[in-house]
Amino acid sequence: MPESAACVDVLIVGAGPVGLITAFQLAKFGGVSVRIVEKQAKSMQDAYGRAITLFPRTSEMLDQLGLADELLQNCFACRDTVTYNAHGQEVPGRGWSFMNHMTDTTFDFALVLRQKFQEEIFRNAMKKHNVQVEAPVELTSAGVDPDTPPTGYRVRAVLLDHRNGHHEQVRCKYLVGCDGGRSSVRSMFDIPFEGSKTEDKWVRIDGQITTNLPKPRSYCSIESPTHGNVLWAALDHGATRIGYAFTDDRANAYPKFDEAAAVKEAIAAVKPFHIEFDRVDWWTIYTVGQRIAKTFFLDGCIFLAGDACHTHSSGAAQGMNTGIHDAVNLAWKMSLVLRGLAKPSLLETYQAERLPNVQRLIQYDKDISRLMTNRLPEGWQGDSDADVNEILGKLMEEAGSFSSGLGIFYDIQGDNPLNVKSPLTSSWKLLVNPGMRGPDIKLYRPGTFEPTRLIRELPNEASFSVLIFAASSSTTYNEPAVPGPVYLQDSPVLQPLVAQGCLRFITILPERAPSPYELLGTNPLGRAYYDAKGDNEAYRRYGIGPSGGIVVLRPDGWIGTLLPLGKEALSELEGYFSRIFL
């Protein structure tokens, strides 16, 4: 290794939301050195536009990371949706109507905050952990040293600081490309970017407007015969985004399509309604395309996340959401491996889990983007005269749980130790399964009976949570099946994980009492909470019966495994964690 090379555990390239969230987590979890570089100066990143919407599951994950409160202070919480046909009449069940069914979550709305403001919040949070974006700093070359052992600083990189023209040699254990659709990391390692780039183009324009639209502060679709399925999105700080198809007719009507043309066409797109722009904050034209990197994980040390490994249209507003899902999935795994706690093979689950979900999104996006430009999906087998807006409404409703993120799941795979179906639950009629999101249930604290939520009590600290749902009061607590420190807390496999901060216990009790001890006859495992108002809502949501049960939640909030309450579960728990940790 050259003596002049600086060493860092993780080098992140790209300081958009995906890079910032990845760096923030690694710094927050501790024990890992991280640098994040961005080739554009901050002033060039400050445009108002780009991504705007966080859907419920993304908001839940950011809540676990302690970032949601600041987002909520600044966002526009959009709970209203409406679709208008070409005559200005409301049409139920079309457009963004799936947002009306985003239930089973506290974040039952679209959190709308322009990327400029989100990035500012993420950067400030990262600074509290002594990590700042280095910009304008560009990655100019990178490679993997085959002679360096897997645990060493295998990646060699060269950074160019555009502020002074200085080149710096850097060695890192992991290089993470979060640098967008034209990723330099992906290019330097010759990772194919497979898929298609269509001829379709869309215009997006943000600003302050005056309008006679009946419901202007909503997520709205206007079914225009000339401009496709027009997006109308109420933004933060009283602004509005309008998006429409940039067809050949639009392009050929102007010698140069500039801001004035974008405004003129936006006015035409929302007819029969009237708008006037008081101010334009940002506008753009972009090409629709769907591409996926051939691999998200190369040579055991190169990673891609966000647009660097998958691109799609903004038709379903999934770009930033999908990228943040990538970042959250990757960071806790990388942190545990770098700190010498988890097996390096854990990192292989990143692509195994994220790729199928990206492929699902791409397929939806292909159809949605065509329908939004008044065309039927490729390979359409139905009526050639079908109403594209009606088909679009049905498709977006079908994809609703995926779009909200609440229905995103990670498959049970034989080589993935994180999502495991236990044979002990073969006779259960499970409402939730391994690989599914763990529902955010309402709980009450002991003593004061103050209400709280599971997610708020389980911050993402790169640690697993074992939820002990105690048996109901009709069960005798002196039975061998009762959870207690003897066969769980004192386990030679589990106890070291608790001591290392990799595992925590939470006890959930089915009814209120003066203290948890009064119900259990012993001290609870970890912190204890009561089910909401003693009506077993939490138990029912997880499908736990009167005999109780055990639920393992991964650090990112997905369910790892479920077990019945009893001594026979101990070996299952020990086996589960032994496959993950060293």
C-alpha positions in Angstrom: 0.0 0.0 0.0 1.4 3.4 -0.9 2.4 5.3 2.2 0.6 8.4 0.8 -2.7 6.6 0.6 -5.4 7.6 3.1 -7.4 4.7 4.5 -11.1 4.6 5.3 -13.5 1.7 5.9 -16.2 2.9 3.5 -15.9 5.4 0.6 -19.3 6.6 -0.7 -19.5 8.3 -4.0 -22.5 10.5 -4.5 -24.2 12.7 -1.9 -27.8 12.5 -2.9 -30.4 11.1 -0.5 -29.1 7.5 -1.0 -25.5 8.3 -0.3 -26.3 10.6 2.6 -28.6 8.0 4.3 -25.9 5.3 3.8 -23.2 7.5 5.3 -25.4 8.7 8.1 -26.2 5.1 9.2 -22.6 3.9 9.2 -21.6 6.9 11.2 -24.6 6.6 13.6 -24.0 2.9 14.2 -20.4 3.6 15.2 -17.1 1.8 14.9 -16.7 2.5 11.2 -14.8 5.2 9.4 -16.7 6.7 6.4 -16.1 9.4 3.7 -18.7 10.7 1.3 -17.7 12.7 -1.8 -19.7 14.5 -4.4 -18.4 15.8 -7.7 -20.9 18.7 -7.9 -20.5 21.8 -5.7 -23.3 22.2 -3.2 -24.7 25.3 -5.1 -25.2 23.0 -8.2 -27.1 20.6 -6.1 -29.5 23.2 -4.6 -32.1 23.2 -7.3 -35.6 22.7 -6.0 -36.6 19.9 -8.3 -35.9 16.2 -8.5 -37.6 13.7 -6.1 -40.4 14.9 -3.8 -42.3 12.0 -2.2 -41.7 9.6 0.6 -44.2 6.8 1.0 -45.2 5.2 4.3 -42.7 2.4 4.6 -39.8 4.7 3.7 -41.0 7.2 6.4 -41.2 4.3 8.9 -37.6 3.4 8.2 -36.4 7.0 8.5 -38.4 7.2 11.8 -36.4 4.3 13.1 -33.3 6.2 12.2 -34.4 9.3 14.1 -34.9 11.4 10.9 -38.7 11.5 10.6 -39.4 14.3 13.1 -37.4 16.9 11.2 -38.9 15.8 7.9 -42.4 16.2 9.4 -41.6 19.7 10.6 -41.0 20.8 7.0 -43.1 18.5 4.7 -46.5 18.8 3.2 -48.4 15.7 4.5 -50.6 14.8 1.6 -53.7 12.7 2.4 -56.0 13.8 -0.4 -56.1 12.5 -3.9 -58.4 13.2 -6.8 -58.6 12.4 -10.5 -60.3 14.6 -13.1 -61.2 13.6 -16.6 -60.8 15.7 -19.7 -64.0 17.6 -18.9 -62.9 18.5 -15.3 -65.2 15.9 -13.7 -64.0 13.9 -10.7 -63.5 10.2 -11.6 -63.2 7.9 -8.5 -60.8 4.9 -8.3 -58.2 6.2 -10.8 -54.9 7.9 -10.7 -53.4 8.1 -7.2 -56.4 6.7 -5.4 -54.3 3.9 -3.9 -53.1 6.5 -1.5 -56.5 6.5 0.2 -55.8 2.9 1.3 -52.4 3.3 2.9 -53.5 2.0 6.3 -51.9 0.0 9.1 -49.3 2.7 9.6 -49.0 5.9 11.5 -47.5 7.4 8.3 -50.8 7.0 6.4 -50.0 9.8 3.9 -47.5 10.8 1.3 -44.7 12.8 2.9 -44.0 15.5 0.3 -40.7 17.5 0.7 -38.5 18.5 -2.2 -35.1 16.8 -2.4 -33.3 20.0 -1.7 -34.8 20.2 1.8 -34.5 16.5 2.5 -30.8 16.5 1.7 -30.3 19.5 4.0 -31.9 17.5 6.9 -29.8 14.4 6.1 -26.6 16.4 5.8 -27.2 18.1 9.2 -27.9 14.8 10.8 -24.7 13.3 9.4 -22.6 16.3 10.7 -23.7 15.4 14.2 -21.7 12.2 13.8 -18.7 14.2 12.4 -19.1 13.2 8.8 -19.5 15.9 6.1 -19.8 15.8 2.4 -16.6 16.6 0.5 -17.5 18.6 -2.6 -16.6 19.2 -5.3 -14.5 16.0 -5.2 -14.6 13.5 -8.0 -13.7 9.8 -8.1 -11.4 9.6 -11.2 -10.2 6.0 -10.9 -10.8 2.9 -8.8 -9.8 -0.8 -8.8 -9.6 -3.8 -6.6 -6.2 -5.1 -5.4 -6.4 -9.0 -5.7 -3.4 -9.4 -3.3 -5.1 -7.7 -0.4 -7.0 -10.1 1.9 -10.8 -9.7 2.1 -10.7 -8.0 5.4 -8.1 -5.4 4.3 -8.3 -2.2 2.3 -8.8 -3.9 -1.0 -10.1 -1.0 -3.1 -7.7 1.6 -4.4 -9.2 4.9 -5.5 -8.1 8.3 -6.7 -10.0 11.4 -5.8 -9.7 14.8 -7.5 -10.5 17.8 -5.4 -11.7 20.4 -7.8 -11.3 23.1 -5.2 -7.5 22.9 -5.5 -6.8 20.5 -8.3 -5.2 18.0 -5.9 -5.3 14.2 -6.5 -5.5 12.0 -3.4 -5.0 8.3 -3.2 -7.4 6.5 -1.0 -7.7 2.9 0.1 -11.0 1.5 1.4 -12.6 -1.8 2.4 -15.8 -1.0 0.6 -16.7 1.4 -2.2 -20.4 2.3 -2.5 -21.6 3.9 -5.7 -24.6 6.2 -5.0 -23.8 8.4 -8.0 -26.9 8.2 -10.1 -27.9 6.8 -13.5 -24.5 7.8 -15.0 -22.6 6.2 -12.2 -18.8 6.5 -12.5 -18.4 3.6 -10.1 -20.6 1.3 -12.3 -18.6 2.5 -15.4 -15.2 2.0 -13.8 -16.0 -1.6 -13.0 -17.6 -2.4 -16.3 -20.9 -3.4 -14.8 -23.5 -3.7 -17.6 -26.6 -1.5 -17.2 -29.3 -3.6 -18.8 -32.7 -2.5 -20.0 -34.2 0.0 -22.4 -34.4 3.8 -22.8 -37.6 4.8 -24.6 -38.2 7.8 -26.7 -40.8 9.0 -24.2 -40.0 12.3 -22.5 -41.8 14.1 -19.7 -41.7 17.7 -18.4 -41.8 18.6 -14.7 -42.2 22.1 -13.5 -42.4 23.4 -9.9 -43.5 26.8 -8.7 -46.1 29.0 -6.9 -49.3 29.1 -8.8 -52.8 30.6 -8.7 -55.6 28.2 -9.9 -59.3 27.4 -9.9 -58.7 23.7 -9.6 -61.2 22.6 -6.9 -58.7 20.6 -4.8 -55.3 22.1 -5.4 -53.6 20.8 -2.3 -53.7 17.2 -3.3 -52.0 14.5 -5.3 -54.0 14.8 -8.5 -54.3 13.3 -12.0 -55.8 15.2 -14.9 -56.6 12.9 -17.9 -55.6 15.2 -20.7 -56.2 14.0 -24.3 -53.1 16.0 -25.5 -50.6 15.8 -22.6 -51.1 12.3 -21.2 -52.0 11.6 -17.6 -51.0 14.9 -16.0 -49.4 14.9 -12.6 -50.5 17.7 -10.1 -48.7 17.4 -6.8 -49.0 19.8 -3.9 -45.5 20.5 -2.6 -44.0 21.9 0.6 -43.9 25.6 1.2 -47.1 26.1 -0.7 -45.6 25.2 -4.1 -47.0 22.8 -6.8 -45.5 20.4 -9.3 -47.1 19.8 -12.7 -45.8 17.1 -15.0 -46.9 16.1 -18.5 -45.8 14.1 -21.5 -43.4 15.9 -23.8 -44.6 14.6 -27.1 -43.4 15.3 -30.7 -46.3 17.8 -31.0 -45.0 19.7 -28.0 -41.4 19.6 -29.2 -42.2 20.6 -32.8 -44.3 23.6 -31.7 -41.3 25.6 -30.5 -37.9 26.5 -32.1 -36.5 26.1 -28.5 -38.4 24.6 -25.6 -37.4 26.8 -22.8 -39.0 27.8 -19.4 -41.6 30.0 -21.1 -42.6 27.1 -23.3 -42.8 24.8 -20.3 -45.1 27.2 -18.6 -47.3 27.6 -21.6 -47.7 23.9 -22.1 -48.4 23.4 -18.4 -51.3 25.8 -18.7 -52.6 23.8 -21.6 -52.0 20.5 -19.9 -54.3 21.2 -16.9 -57.3 22.4 -19.1 -60.2 22.8 -18.5 -58.8 24.3 -15.3 -56.9 27.6 -15.2 -53.5 28.3 -13.7 -51.1 31.2 -13.5 -47.5 30.8 -12.4 -46.6 33.4 -9.8 -43.0 32.0 -9.8 -41.1 29.1 -11.4 -38.7 27.4 -9.0 -37.5 24.6 -11.4 -38.3 22.8 -14.5 -36.8 20.0 -16.6 -37.3 17.6 -19.5 -36.2 14.0 -19.0 -36.3 10.7 -20.9 -38.1 7.7 -19.5 -36.2 4.5 -19.3 -35.9 1.3 -17.2 -32.5 -0.2 -16.5 -31.0 -2.5 -13.9 -27.3 -3.1 -13.3 -26.3 -6.7 -13.9 -25.0 -6.9 -10.4 -25.3 -4.7 -7.3 -22.3 -6.3 -5.6 -18.9 -7.0 -7.1 -15.7 -8.7 -5.8 -17.1 -8.7 -2.3 -16.3 -5.0 -1.9 -18.0 -2.9 -4.6 -21.6 -1.9 -4.1 -24.2 0.0 -6.1 -27.3 1.6 -4.7 -30.2 3.8 -5.9 -30.1 5.1 -9.5 -26.6 3.8 -9.9 -28.0 0.3 -10.1 -31.6 0.9 -11.3 -33.4 3.7 -13.1 -37.1 4.1 -14.0 -39.6 6.8 -14.6 -41.1 9.0 -11.9 -44.5 7.7 -12.9 -45.1 6.0 -9.6 -42.9 8.3 -7.6 -40.6 5.4 -6.5 -37.1 6.6 -7.3 -36.0 8.0 -4.0 -38.1 5.5 -2.0 -36.4 2.6 -3.7 -32.9 4.1 -3.3 -33.5 4.7 0.5 -34.7 1.1 0.8 -31.4 0.1 -0.8 -29.4 2.2 1.6 -31.3 0.9 4.7 -30.9 -2.7 3.6 -27.2 -2.3 3.0 -25.9 -0.1 5.8 -26.7 -2.2 8.9 -25.3 -5.3 7.2 -22.1 -3.5 6.3 -21.7 -2.1 9.8 -22.0 -5.5 11.5 -19.5 -7.1 9.1 -17.0 -4.2 9.4 -17.2 -4.3 13.1 -16.3 -8.0 13.0 -19.6 -9.1 14.4 -21.4 -10.7 11.5 -20.2 -13.1 8.8 -19.1 -11.4 5.5 -21.6 -13.6 3.6 -24.3 -11.4 5.1 -23.5 -8.8 2.5 -24.5 -11.2 -0.2 -28.1 -10.9 0.9 -28.2 -7.2 -0.2 -28.6 -8.1 -3.9 -30.6 -11.2 -3.1 -33.2 -9.1 -1.3 -33.2 -5.9 -3.3 -33.0 -7.2 -6.9 -36.4 -9.0 -6.9 -38.1 -5.9 -5.6 -36.4 -3.7 -8.2 -37.5 -6.1 -10.9 -41.1 -5.9 -9.7 -40.9 -2.1 -9.8 -39.4 -2.0 -13.3 -42.2 -4.1 -14.7 -44.9 -1.9 -13.1 -43.0 1.2 -14.2 -42.9 0.0 -17.9 -46.6 -0.3 -18.0 -47.4 2.8 -15.9 -45.1 5.1 -18.0 -46.7 4.0 -21.3 -50.2 4.4 -19.9 -49.3 7.9 -18.6 -48.5 8.9 -22.2 -51.9 7.6 -23.5 -50.6 4.3 -24.8 -51.4 0.7 -23.9 -48.7 -1.4 -22.3 -46.4 -3.4 -24.6 -47.8 -6.8 -25.4 -51.3 -5.7 -24.4 -53.7 -8.6 -25.0 -57.0 -6.9 -24.2 -59.3 -4.5 -26.1 -57.2 -2.3 -28.3 -59.8 0.5 -27.8 -59.6 0.2 -24.0 -59.5 3.4 -21.9 -55.9 3.9 -21.0 -56.8 5.9 -17.9 -59.1 3.2 -16.6 -56.3 0.6 -17.1 -53.8 2.9 -15.4 -56.1 3.3 -12.4 -56.4 -0.5 -12.0 -52.7 -1.0 -12.4 -51.8 1.6 -9.8 -54.4 0.1 -7.4 -52.9 -3.3 -8.0 -49.4 -2.0 -7.2 -50.7 0.1 -4.3 -49.2 -1.9 -1.4 -45.9 -2.1 -3.3 -45.9 1.6 -4.1 -46.6 2.5 -0.4 -43.8 0.1 0.6 -46.0 -1.6 3.2 -46.3 -4.7 1.0 -42.6 -5.0 0.0 -41.3 -8.3 1.1 -38.0 -10.3 1.0 -38.3 -13.8 -0.3 -37.4 -16.8 1.9 -34.4 -18.3 0.1 -32.3 -21.3 1.2 -29.0 -19.4 1.2 -30.4 -16.3 3.0 -30.2 -16.7 6.8 -32.2 -13.6 7.5 -35.7 -14.8 6.6 -36.4 -18.2 8.0 -39.7 -20.1 8.3 -39.5 -22.2 11.4 -41.0 -25.8 11.4 -42.3 -25.0 14.8 -44.9 -22.7 13.3 -46.1 -25.2 10.6 -49.5 -25.5 12.3 -50.0 -21.7 12.7 -52.3 -19.6 10.6 -49.9 -16.8 10.3 -51.0 -13.2 9.5 -47.4 -12.2 9.0 -44.5 -14.2 7.7 -40.7 -14.0 7.6 -39.6 -11.5 5.0 -42.6 -9.2 5.6 -42.6 -5.8 7.2 -43.1 -6.0 11.0 -46.3 -4.1 11.7 -45.9 -0.9 13.8 -48.2 -1.7 16.7 -49.5 0.6 19.4 -48.2 -0.1 22.9 -48.4 1.4 26.4 -45.5 2.1 28.8 -45.6 0.6 32.3 -46.7 2.8 35.2 -47.9 5.8 33.3 -49.7 3.9 30.5 -48.4 6.5 28.1 -49.1 5.4 24.4 -46.2 4.7 22.2 -45.4 2.8 19.0 -43.2 -0.2 18.4 -41.1 1.5 15.8 -40.4 4.4 18.2 -39.2 1.9 20.8 -37.0 0.0 18.4 -34.7 2.5 16.8 -32.5 1.2 14.1 -29.1 0.7 15.8 -28.0 -2.2 13.6 -29.4 -4.6 16.3 -31.9 -7.4 16.1 -35.0 -7.3 18.3 -36.6 -10.4 19.9 -40.2 -9.6 20.8 -41.5 -11.9 23.5 -45.4 -11.9 23.4 -46.2 -13.2 26.9 -48.9 -15.8 27.4 -52.3 -14.5 28.5 -53.4 -14.4 32.1 -55.3 -17.7 31.6 -52.0 -19.4 31.3 -50.1 -20.5 34.4 -46.9 -18.6 34.4 -45.0 -21.3 36.3 -45.2 -23.6 33.3 -41.9 -24.6 31.5 -43.1 -22.7 28.4 -42.9 -19.3 30.1 -40.1 -17.0 28.9 -37.5 -16.3 31.4 -33.9 -15.5 31.9 -33.0 -19.1 32.5 -33.3 -20.4 29.0 -33.2 -17.2 26.8 -31.3 -14.5 28.6 -28.6 -16.9 29.8 -28.1 -18.6 26.4 -24.4 -18.9 25.6 -25.3 -17.8 22.0 -27.7 -15.0 22.7 -26.2 -13.4 25.7 -22.9 -12.3 24.0 -25.0 -10.8 21.2 -26.9 -8.7 23.8 -23.6 -7.6 25.4 -22.3 -6.6 22.0 -25.4 -4.5 21.2 -26.4 -6.8 18.4 -29.6 -8.1 20.1 -32.2 -6.8 22.4 -35.3 -8.3 24.0 -38.7 -6.6 24.3 -41.5 -8.1 26.3 -45.1 -7.4 25.3 -47.8 -8.1 27.9 -51.4 -8.8 26.9 -53.0 -6.7 29.7 -52.2 -3.8 32.0 -50.9 -4.3 35.5 -49.2 -2.2 38.3 -45.9 -3.7 37.0 -44.8 -6.3 34.5 -43.6 -8.4 37.4 -47.2 -8.7 38.7 -48.2 -10.5 35.5 -45.0 -12.6 34.9 -44.0 -13.5 38.4 -40.5 -12.7 37.3 -38.6 -9.8 35.6 -39.4 -9.3 31.9 -36.8 -9.8 29.3 -35.6 -6.4 28.2 -38.0 -3.4 28.3 -41.7 -4.3 28.8 -44.8 -2.8 27.3 -48.5 -3.5 27.4 -50.7 -4.2 24.5 -52.9 -1.2 23.6 -55.8 -0.9 26.1 -55.6 -4.6 26.8 -57.7 -5.5 23.7 -54.9 -7.7 22.2 -54.7 -5.5 19.1 -50.9 -6.0 18.9 -51.2 -9.8 19.4 -53.9 -10.0 16.7 -51.8 -8.0 14.2 -48.9 -10.4 14.6 -51.2 -13.5 14.7 -50.2 -14.4 18.2 -52.6 -16.4 20.2 -53.2 -16.8 24.0 -50.2 -19.0 24.4 -47.9 -16.2 23.3 -45.1 -16.2 20.8 -41.7 -14.9 19.7 -41.0 -12.6 16.8 -37.5 -11.7 15.6 -37.3 -8.3 13.9 -34.3 -7.4 11.8 -32.6 -4.0 12.3 -34.5 -2.6 9.3 -37.9 -3.7 10.7 -38.6 -6.7 8.5 -39.5 -10.0 10.2 -36.7 -12.5 10.4 -38.6 -15.5 12.0 -41.5 -16.4 14.2 -41.6 -19.0 16.9 -44.0 -20.4 19.5 -43.3 -19.5 23.1 -41.4 -22.3 24.9 -38.1 -23.9 25.5 -38.2 -25.7 22.1 -37.8 -22.2 20.6 -34.3 -21.7 22.2 -32.4 -23.9 19.8 -34.3 -22.3 16.8 -33.2 -18.9 18.0 -29.7 -19.9 18.6 -29.5 -21.5 15.2 -31.0 -18.5 13.5 -28.4 -16.1 15.0 -25.5 -18.5 14.6 -26.0 -18.4 10.9 -25.6 -14.6 10.9 -23.1 -13.7 13.5 -19.5 -14.9 14.1 
